[in-house]
Amino acid sequence: MSISAIRFSSLPNRFLNGSPPAGQLPTFTPDNFAPQFAGSAFPGRKAGLTLHEGRLKDLDEILSFFYRIEQEDYGQEYTPAQQDYLKTYYENLLKTNRNPMDYTRIARNPAGEIVALSFMKATDAKTATIDTIYMAPQYRGLGIGDWMVKQQLKHAKKYGIKMVLANARPVSVYLLAKYGFEIDREGIRQYRDMTRNHPDFKSKMPYMIPLKLDLTV
């Protein structure tokens, strides 16, 4: 199945509500994606954006931006328990003595407002998870998201990461698949079990599609 043939509107039910039959798993093939953004220069500079390492002092702004994009793009609301979980998660990710293998970047516009997030967390010495790539609508289409993925993968390779995971919104699967990410069947089972069994996430859990990229091949 070619990537263009995937119907994203059907992916959540197919992949999260049961174990997907092997024959229905899409096969993603990397190609030369967005070569005009392959350089190391941050493409947001042309729009007046500046790139910064995310810090704990930015936490409230980061969460505010995160929830706004989730609401505007997906109509997603989070329960108080989910908000507490996410706050603790991002606090640990942003703290000063965090794991150097973690990757936290924010972009600000000329007014100083956060307009983009790019976070990746190392789960062990060989595995990292891309958990956040968000962009304000007015800055999409500039190649910033492409650049962020490239920088995350470059960072992972620098620290010897062998496997990169991602829990992607259906609309993000195109972007990550272009870099060789594939459907993570075990991740689907784990995500499905969490949405069914975890007391904080039994309801109103956002649809995510677990993906993986083997950096050793």
C-alpha positions as CSV (number, residue, x, y, z in Angstrom):
1,M,0.0,0.0,0.0
2,S,1.4,3.4,-0.9
3,I,1.4,6.1,1.6
4,S,-0.9,8.2,-0.5
5,A,-3.5,5.4,-0.3
6,I,-3.8,5.6,3.5
7,R,-7.1,7.0,4.6
8,F,-6.2,8.8,7.8
9,S,-9.8,9.2,8.8
10,S,-10.0,5.4,9.2
11,L,-6.6,4.9,10.9
12,P,-7.6,5.4,14.6
13,N,-10.4,2.8,14.6
14,R,-8.4,0.3,12.5
15,F,-5.2,0.5,14.6
16,L,-6.3,1.4,18.1
17,N,-9.5,-0.6,18.6
18,G,-7.9,-4.0,18.0
19,S,-4.8,-5.8,16.9
20,P,-4.3,-4.9,13.2
21,P,-4.0,-7.8,10.8
22,A,-0.5,-7.9,9.3
23,G,-1.9,-7.6,5.8
24,Q,-3.5,-4.3,6.7
25,L,-0.3,-2.6,8.0
26,P,0.9,0.2,5.6
27,T,4.4,-0.1,4.3
28,F,6.1,3.3,4.4
29,T,9.0,4.0,2.1
30,P,11.4,6.9,2.7
31,D,12.0,9.3,-0.1
32,N,13.8,12.6,-0.7
33,F,11.4,14.7,1.3
34,A,11.5,18.5,1.3
35,P,15.1,18.8,0.0
36,Q,14.9,22.5,0.0
37,F,14.9,22.4,3.8
38,A,17.7,19.9,4.1
39,G,20.2,22.4,5.4
40,S,21.1,23.1,9.0
41,A,19.8,26.7,9.1
42,F,16.6,27.2,11.0
43,P,14.0,28.1,8.3
44,G,11.9,30.1,10.8
45,R,14.5,32.9,10.8
46,K,13.1,34.2,7.5
47,A,9.8,34.7,9.4
48,G,11.5,36.5,12.3
49,L,11.4,33.5,14.6
50,T,14.2,32.7,17.0
51,L,15.0,29.2,18.3
52,H,15.7,28.5,22.0
53,E,16.3,25.5,24.3
54,G,13.2,24.8,26.3
55,R,13.7,25.6,30.0
56,L,11.6,25.0,33.2
57,K,10.8,28.8,33.3
58,D,8.9,28.3,30.0
59,L,6.6,25.6,31.3
60,D,3.4,27.6,31.7
61,E,3.8,29.1,28.2
62,I,4.6,25.7,26.7
63,L,1.5,24.1,28.3
64,S,-0.7,27.1,27.3
65,F,0.5,26.8,23.6
66,F,0.1,23.0,23.7
67,Y,-3.5,23.1,24.9
68,R,-4.4,25.9,22.4
69,I,-3.1,23.9,19.5
70,E,-4.8,20.7,20.7
71,Q,-8.1,22.6,21.0
72,E,-7.9,24.5,17.7
73,D,-6.6,21.6,15.5
74,Y,-8.2,18.6,17.1
75,G,-11.0,19.8,19.4
76,Q,-9.1,18.0,22.2
77,E,-9.9,18.8,25.8
78,Y,-7.9,17.3,28.7
79,T,-9.2,16.3,32.1
80,P,-7.7,17.7,35.3
81,A,-5.9,14.4,35.9
82,Q,-4.5,14.4,32.4
83,Q,-3.3,18.0,32.8
84,D,-1.6,17.1,36.1
85,Y,0.1,14.2,34.3
86,L,1.3,16.4,31.4
87,K,2.5,19.1,33.7
88,T,4.7,16.7,35.7
89,Y,5.9,15.1,32.4
90,Y,7.0,18.4,31.0
91,E,8.5,19.6,34.3
92,N,10.8,16.5,34.3
93,L,11.7,17.0,30.6
94,L,12.6,20.7,31.1
95,K,14.4,20.6,34.4
96,T,18.0,21.8,34.6
97,N,19.6,18.4,35.4
98,R,17.7,16.5,32.8
99,N,19.1,13.7,30.6
100,P,21.4,15.4,27.9
101,M,20.0,12.9,25.5
102,D,16.6,14.7,25.7
103,Y,15.9,17.4,23.1
104,T,13.8,20.4,23.9
105,R,13.4,23.4,21.5
106,I,10.9,26.2,21.3
107,A,10.5,28.9,18.7
108,R,9.4,32.5,19.5
109,N,8.0,35.1,17.2
110,P,9.2,38.8,17.3
111,A,6.7,39.5,20.0
112,G,8.3,36.8,22.2
113,E,5.4,34.4,22.0
114,I,6.0,30.6,21.7
115,V,4.9,29.5,18.2
116,A,6.5,26.1,17.9
117,L,7.6,23.2,20.1
118,S,10.0,20.3,19.3
119,F,10.5,17.8,22.1
120,M,12.1,14.3,22.2
121,K,12.7,12.3,25.4
122,A,15.2,9.4,25.8
123,T,13.5,6.5,27.5
124,D,16.7,4.5,27.9
125,A,20.3,4.4,26.5
126,K,19.1,3.2,23.1
127,T,15.5,4.5,22.7
128,A,14.0,8.0,22.4
129,T,10.5,9.2,21.8
130,I,9.4,12.2,19.7
131,D,6.5,13.4,21.7
132,T,5.9,17.0,20.5
133,I,6.2,18.8,17.2
134,Y,3.6,21.6,17.2
135,M,3.4,24.7,15.0
136,A,1.2,27.8,15.2
137,P,-1.0,27.8,12.0
138,Q,0.5,31.1,10.6
139,Y,4.0,29.5,10.5
140,R,3.1,26.3,8.8
141,G,4.3,25.5,5.3
142,L,7.8,27.1,5.9
143,G,9.6,23.8,6.4
144,I,10.0,24.3,10.1
145,G,8.4,20.9,11.0
146,D,10.6,19.1,8.5
147,W,13.7,20.8,10.0
148,M,12.6,19.9,13.5
149,V,12.3,16.2,12.7
150,K,15.7,16.3,11.0
151,Q,17.3,17.9,14.0
152,Q,15.7,15.4,16.4
153,L,17.0,12.5,14.4
154,K,20.5,14.1,14.2
155,H,20.4,14.6,18.0
156,A,19.4,11.0,18.5
157,K,22.2,9.7,16.3
158,K,24.7,11.9,18.1
159,Y,23.9,10.1,21.4
160,G,23.8,6.6,20.0
161,I,20.1,6.2,20.0
162,K,19.1,3.1,18.0
163,M,15.3,3.3,18.0
164,V,13.1,6.4,17.8
165,L,9.5,6.1,18.6
166,A,6.6,8.6,18.1
167,N,3.0,8.8,19.0
168,A,1.7,10.7,16.0
169,R,-1.6,12.4,15.2
170,P,-3.0,11.0,12.0
171,V,-2.1,14.2,10.1
172,S,1.5,13.8,11.2
173,V,2.0,10.3,9.9
174,Y,2.8,11.7,6.4
175,L,5.7,13.8,7.7
176,L,7.3,11.0,9.8
177,A,6.7,8.3,7.3
178,K,8.8,10.3,4.8
179,Y,11.8,9.8,7.2
180,G,11.2,6.0,7.3
181,F,8.9,5.7,10.3
182,E,6.7,2.6,10.3
183,I,3.7,1.5,12.2
184,D,4.7,0.2,15.6
185,R,2.4,-2.8,16.3
186,E,3.6,-3.3,19.8
187,G,3.2,0.4,20.5
188,I,-0.4,0.1,19.3
189,R,-1.2,-2.6,21.7
190,Q,0.4,-0.7,24.6
191,Y,-1.4,2.5,23.7
192,R,-4.7,0.7,23.4
193,D,-4.2,-1.0,26.8
194,M,-3.4,2.4,28.4
195,T,-6.5,4.1,27.0
196,R,-8.6,1.2,28.4
197,N,-7.0,0.6,31.7
198,H,-5.1,3.7,33.0
199,P,-7.3,5.6,35.5
200,D,-6.2,9.0,34.1
201,F,-6.6,8.2,30.5
202,K,-9.7,6.0,30.2
203,S,-11.7,8.8,28.6
204,K,-11.0,11.7,26.3
205,M,-7.7,10.2,25.2
206,P,-6.5,11.8,22.0
207,Y,-6.1,9.5,18.9
208,M,-2.4,8.7,18.4
209,I,-0.7,6.3,16.0
210,P,2.4,4.7,17.4
211,L,5.3,4.7,15.0
212,K,9.0,3.6,15.1
213,L,12.2,4.3,13.2
214,D,15.2,1.9,13.4
215,L,18.3,4.0,13.1
216,T,20.6,1.0,12.6
217,V,19.3,0.1,9.2
